[in-house]
Amino acid sequence: MTTSTEVRVHPRLLPALVFAALTTAVVSSLGMLLVPTISQEFGVQVSTAQWMLTVNLLVGAISTPIMGRLSDGPHKKRLLLGALAGILVGSILAATSPNFTLFLVGRALQGLSYGIVPVTIAMAQRYLTHDKVRVGISSLSVTVATGLGVGYPLTGILASLLSFRFAFWFAALFLVCAILVVWRVVPDGPDESAPRTPFDFPGTLLIGLGLSCLLLAISEGSHWGWISPWTLGFFCATAVLLTTWCLVELRTEHPLINLRVLRNADVLVANSTAIGLGAVMYIGLSIVSLIAQAPASTTYGIAMPLFWAGFVMLPLSVGSFGANRLVRLIAHRVRMRTLLLCGAGLFTVSSVHMALDHNSLWEILIGTFGFGIGTGMTYAAMPALIARSVAQTELGSAVSFNQVLRTVGGAFGSALSGAVLAAHVGPDLRPTAHGLQLALGIGAIASIAVFAALIVNHLSSTSE
């Protein structure tokens, strides 16, 4: 965990890594807020426009474990620069696309952004000094949530004053700056201390196909019918592929994701929390974006113009940043499992509040602020639990798997909310109030389940 004497480390390495990690927040802010705009611009239903979220998260779920495993290897800087370049191409394609299909291709390439955070965390673990590693990992873990609160208002302003295409051009400009910063500050490779192991192609193929089948079944189930042969077939294929993947990974000497680390209680708790809260967060925030911009005639809409709608997410940034600072101050006095439990509790209170009260602006602002505090605490605690429980050579893979589960949870939540909305469309082709209420209720129930499981685990661990 100490900096190698053979590598000269730039004194501004951590700020540079945080700047690169902000790529995920910038790209994410181009998603939920712009769903109504994209629906109108390309003439598709809101439930169809939701695919701009789902395809982005799908690529993220597949690419994140690959990037996490590669970040344990010797070519960390090359990997980071290549990913940023791919996201840049996706941003330009989305900004210039003449139709919805090409726009989705651009959004798919932008999904590489979800693998940036695990790569930067692996770099922080490798190059930062021992006394800065914990602060570095904590800061990088909540960068996305903190950055969203700034990215959403900026996206809303650009898309409102100019057009949604200018928001994607801004992302492209940001990526050019990130590439230059990484090229200038991050130590050059190869990392001689990193292990050189063969890449797990079978594991990559199996998990990619398995996750694709799962998200397709969830996203299209409302159109095909939940008991139709297509839906049931994709769910069965998911079970077969992911079960096979687990068996292959357990028998592979150098797996894409080392599932054996799941035997560690801290890692298991962190990963279970990641997938549950990831789903809840995307359900809540995607619905909030729709409510903020929907017209008053829908009975649930606040009718905020796009210029101001992005500011609804500002409390998320404030809450996550403040919670992260708090975690830094009390981390040496409070157990990480306790911090995780407290964060999940705040998350649950906010999701229940959002399900019950979302008819006025102040109620939504309170909900997003609570999401921010809960996110800041849980996202800071999860990587810390993992980092203290796995070997340094496995950190990139272990943290990336946690990120995968967050992303899979987010993709699951996005697809599920899209399916619920698609099944409850009014005459004006907008989601009905009942559909939004049902989606928020599902999120609240899922959050309660996660919190209850953490309470049981906390009580059992303290009694041992």
N, C-alpha and C positions, 0 to 999 in steps of 0.2 A: 504493500500500500504506500510505500515511500517512493519518492521520485528517483528514478535511476540516475546515477552519476554520469552515465554515458549520454544522457539526453539533456539538451538545454531546453528548459521550459520557460516560455514567455511569462512575465509577471502578470499579464492580463489574460491568462489562459481561461480562467473560470468565466469572466465576463464574455469572452469570445464564445465559449461553449453555450452559455445561456442565450446569447444572441442567435446562435445556430438553432438551439432548441425552440426559440420563439417561432421558427418556421411552422411548427405544428399548430400553434395558436393562430397565426396569420391565415393558414389554409383552412383551419376549422371555422374561423369567423366568416369564411366565404360560403358556408353551408347553410345552416338552419335559417339564418336571417333572410337569405335570398330565395328561399323556396317559393314564396308567393310571387316574387318578381320573375323568376325563371318560368314559373307556370304560365304567366301572362305573356312573356316575351316569346316563348316557343309554342304557345297554344296547346299546352298539355294540362291534364288534371293535376291538382295539388298532390294527390297520392302518387301519381307518376313522377312528378318533380321531386318527390322524396327520394327517388333513386339517386339523385345527386349526392345524397348523404350515404345511402347504403353502398353504392359501388365504391365510394371513397373509403369507407370503413372496411369493406371486403378486401380491397387491395392492401389496406393497412394491416389487417389481420394476417394476411398471407406473407407480406414482406417483412413484418416486424421480427418474427423468429429467425428468418434468414439473415437479416441485418444484425440481429443480436448475436447469433453464432459467429458470423464473420467478424464482429467487433472484438471477439476474444482472440482473433488471429493477428497476424503481423501488419496488415494493411488498413489500419483504422482510418487514417487521414484520407486515403484513396477512396475508401468506402463512403465516408461522409461527403466528400466532394462529388462523387458519382451520384449519390442519392439527391443532393441538392440540385445537380444539373438536370436529373430526371423530373424533379418537381417544377423546375423552371420551364422545361418544355411543356409540361402539363398546364401550367399557368398561362403560357402564351397561347396554347391551343384552345383553352377555354375562353380566353379573351377574344379570339378571332373566329370561333366556330360559327358557321352559318346555320346549323341545325342542332337539335337536341342530342342526336346520336354522337356527333363529334364532340359536343360539349361534355357528354358523359365520359368519353375517352380521356379528355383533359382532366376531368375530376378523378378518374381512375389513376392516372399518373401522379396526381397530387397526393394519392393515398400513401405514397412512399414516405410522406412526412411523419407518419406515426412511428416509423422506425428510427427517427432521428434522436429521440430522447434516450432510448437504451444505448445507442452508440456514444452519445455525449457522456452518459453516466459511466460507461466502461472506460472512456478516456479520462474522466475525472479520477476514477479509481486507480488508473495506471500512472498518471502523470502528476497529480497533486500531492503535496506533502501530507503526512499522516494527520496533522492537526486541521487540515482544510478539507479532507475527504468528506466527512459527515455533513459539513455545511454545503459543500458542493453538490452532493447527492440530493440533499433536501431541497436546495434551490432549483435544481434541474427537474425534480419530480413535480413541482407545482408550477413550473414555468408556463405550461399550457393553460391551466385554469386561470392563472394571473393574467396572462396575455390576452385571453379571450375577452376580458372586461374592457380592454383597450381596443382590441381588434374589431369587435362588433360595432362600437360607435363609429370607428373610422370607416368600416365597410358601409354602414348606413349612410354616412355623409357623402362618400364618393359615389355610391350607387344612386343616391337621391339627386345630387347636384349635377352629376355627369351621366353615368349609366353603369349598369352592373359590370360592363366590360372594363371600365376604368379601375374598378376594385381589383379585378384580376391582373390588370397591368401593374397596379401598385404591388401586388404580391410578387410579380416577376421582378420588379425593381428591388424589392426587399431581398429576394433570393440572390440577385447579382451581388448585393452588398454582403450577404452572408457568405457567399463563395469566396469573395475577396478577403474577408476577415479570417475565415478558416485557412485559406491558402497562406496568409501572412503569419498567423499566430500559432496554429496547431503544429506540434513537432512533426517533422518529416519522418516517413517510414523508410524501410520496414522496422517494426518493433522487434528487436532481436530477442527480447525476453518472452515473447508470446509463443505459445505452442503452435506447431504446424501439423494440423490433422486433416484427414480427408473429409470432404464435404458430404453430408448425408442427403444424397439426391432422392432415394426412395422415401425417406421421411418427409422431405419437402413436398414431393408430389402427393403423398397421401393426405397430409394435413391441408394442403391447398384445395384438393378436390373435396375433402370432407367439409371444410368450412363453406365452400362455394355451394354445395348441395344444401347445407343447413339454411343458409341465408336465402337461397332461391325458394326453398319450401315455405319459409316464413313470409317472405315478401309477396309471393304470388299465390299463397294459399287462399286468400280471400277471393281472388279472381278464378282460380281453378276449382275451388271448393275444398274444404278442409278434409273431406274424406274421399276426394277424387283419386283415381289411380296415379296421376302425376304427383300430387302432393304427398301421398303415402309412399310412393316410390322414391321420391327424393329424401324423405325422412329415413326410410330403410337404408338407402345408399349412404346417408350420413352416418348411421349407426355402424354399418359394416366398415366403412372407410376409416372412421376415427378409432374403432376398436382395433382394426388391423394396424393402424398407425401406432397405437400404444404398444402393441406386441412387438412391432418392428423396432421401436425406439428402445425398449427394454433389453433387446437382444443385440443392439448395435453398439460397437465399442466406442464410437464417437458420434452420438446421436445429435440431431438438430437441436432438440431440447432434452436435457437430462431429466427424465421423469423421476429418477431415483431421489432427487432432492426434495420431491414432494413428500417424502417420508418425514422430513423435518417439520415439526409442528408449526413453527413460525412461518415457514414458507407456505405451508398449506393454508393457514389462516389468511395470510396476505393475498394469496391467489384467489381464494374463495370470495373474499371481500371485493376484489377487483372486478370480477365478472358481474356480481350482483349490483354493485353501486354504479358500474359503468352503464348498465342497462337503464337503471333508474334515472341517471343524470341525463342521458340522451332523450329519454321519453319526456322528462320534465322540461328541458330547455327547448326541444323542438316544438312542443305544444305551446309554450310561453311565447315563442316567436310568432306563431300563427295567431294567438289571441291578441297580441299587441297590434298586429297590422290588420286584422279582420275588421270589416265595417260594422257599425253599430246595428245594422239590420239583421245580423246573424244572432243577436241576443247575447252573445258572449264577447264580441269584439270590442276593443278599446279604440279602434280607428286611429291609431297613431301613424303619422306619415313615416316613410322609411327613414327620413333624416333623423328622427328622434327614436325610432324603434330600437336601434342598436344600443342606446343608452340603458335599456332595460337590463342589459348584461353587466353594466358597470359595477353593481354591488357584488357580483360574482368575483370580479377581480379584487375589489377591496377586501372582501371576506377571506379569500384564499391567501392573499398576501399577508394580511394581519395574522391569520392562523399559522402560517408558516413561520413568521417571526416569533410567535408565541411558542411554537414547538421547539425552536432553537433554544429559547431561554429555559424551558423546563424539561428538555429531553434527558438531562443528566439526573433529574430528580424523579421523573415519572416513567414507568415502564412503557415501552412502545406499544404493547398490547392494550394498555389502558388508554393511551392516546388514540389508538385505532378505534376502540370501543366508543370513546367520547365523540370522535368525529362521525362515526356511523350513527350515533344517537342524534346528533344535530341534523345530519342528513335525513334521517327518518322523520323527525319533527317537521322539517321543511317540506318534504314530499307529501306528508299528510295535510299540512297546511295548504299546499298548492292544490291538492285534490278537492279540498273543501271550500277554499276561498280563492277565487281567481277572477273575480268580476270587476275589480278596480285596479288601478295602477299601483297604489301603495301596497296592496296585498301581494302583487307579483314581485315588487321590489324586495319585500321582506323575505319572500320565498327564495329568490335568487341570492340574496345575501346569506341566508342560511345554507344554501347549497355551497356557496363559496367557502364559508367557515368549515363545513364538513369535509369538503374536497381538500382544502389546504391541510387539515389535520390527517386525514386518511392517506392522501397521496404522499405526504412526508413520512408517515410511519411505515407504509408498506415496503418501500425500497430499503429502509433502515433495518427492518426485520430480516429481509432477505440477505442484505450485505453482511450481517453479522453471523449468518448461518451457513454460507456457502464459501467455497474456496475462491480466491481471486481469479483463477483461470476459468471459473464457471460463472463469474458475476454477470458478464454480458448476456449469456444465455438465460440465466435465472431471472434477471431483471427484465429482459425482453419478453420472457414468457408471461411475467406479470403484466407487462404492457400489452401483450397479445390478448390476455384475458380482459383487460380494460376495453381494448378495441373490439373484441368479439362481443363483449357485453354491450358496448355502444352500438355496434352493428345490429345486434339482436334487438336492442331497444328501439333503434331507428326503424328496422324492418317491421317490428311488432306494432309500433305506433302507426306506421304507414298502412299496415294491413287493417288495423282497427278503423282508421280514418276512411280507407277505401270502402269499407263495408257500411259506412254511415255518411253518405254524401247527400246533401240537400238538392232541391231543384236548381239552385244557383251554382251547382257544382262545387260548393264549398263544404267542408266537414260540418256535420251537425253538432249542436251543443252536447247531445248525448254521446256522440263519438268521442269528443274531447274529454268529457267527464269520465268515460270508460277507460280511456288511455291513461289519464292521470291516476285513476283508481288502481289500475294494474301496477303502475309504478309505485304507488304508496304501499300496496300489499307486498310487493317484492322487497321494498326497503325495510319494512317491518320484519319480514322473514330473515333478512340478512342480520339485522340488529339482534333479533332473538337468538340466532345461532351464535353470534359473538358473545352474548351474555352467558349462554350455556358454556361456551368454551372458556370464558374468563373465570367463571365460578369453578369449573373443574380444574383449571390450572392453578388457581390460588389454594385449592383444597389439598393439592398433592404435596 
